[in-house]
Amino acid sequence: MYLSYRQKEILIGTLLGDAHLEKNGRNVRLRIDHAEGQENYLRWMWLEFKNFVYAPPKLVQEIDKRSGKVYRRWHFSTYSVDVFNFYWKLFYRNKVKIVPGNIIKLLYSPLSLAVWFMDDGYKRNDCNALRLNTDSFQLQEQRLLQKCLKKNFKIESNLHRKGRFWTIYIPSPEARKFCRIIKPYIIPGMEHKIL
């Protein structure tokens, strides 16, 4: 089994976003989870990786033990196969997801950028700006992502504090430029995320 060029582009984007890789024995599998309202997006992702998947997406229900609130999410996982091992080595240190040091060589495709945004980006309601939820990454990793956006896509960005964390903020008119780049790759049902 091998990843197509398109699958590699999608994988880079989703690993910067919500996807996870899990070591399962000798090999690695891709795990995709999205909120109940994002079923359409998850099913698109499932179709893109269908040759690596053993079962259709399923709706998973969990109860928060502290609040008793019920959470539902859509989920699928791929087979554990060696093609994902390379990405595990790039994107994980001590089982924690990181931004690879060579991200400028990995994140150059508008499709990758669009998937990252569909996973973890949103339009601000109070202005014509965008935000990428990069708060799970270290500050120096976020600076590396900023350099990548500037070098590969000519997009200027800032780091903004959001509570205790930092996220990448793309101000207007850079946000309009960003949306022009990714718009052809935004799937139906996700257009509300862009300007």
PyMOL commands that set and color helices and strands:
alter all, ss='L'
color gray80, all
select helices_A, chain A and resi 5-16+36-48+50-52+82-91+103-106+110-120+139-153+174-185+191-193
alter helices_A, ss='H'
color red, helices_A
select strands_A, chain A and resi 20-24+27-35+58-63+70-77+92-93+96-97+121-123+130-132+158-162+165-170
alter strands_A, ss='S'
color yellow, strands_A
deselect
rebuild
show_as cartoon
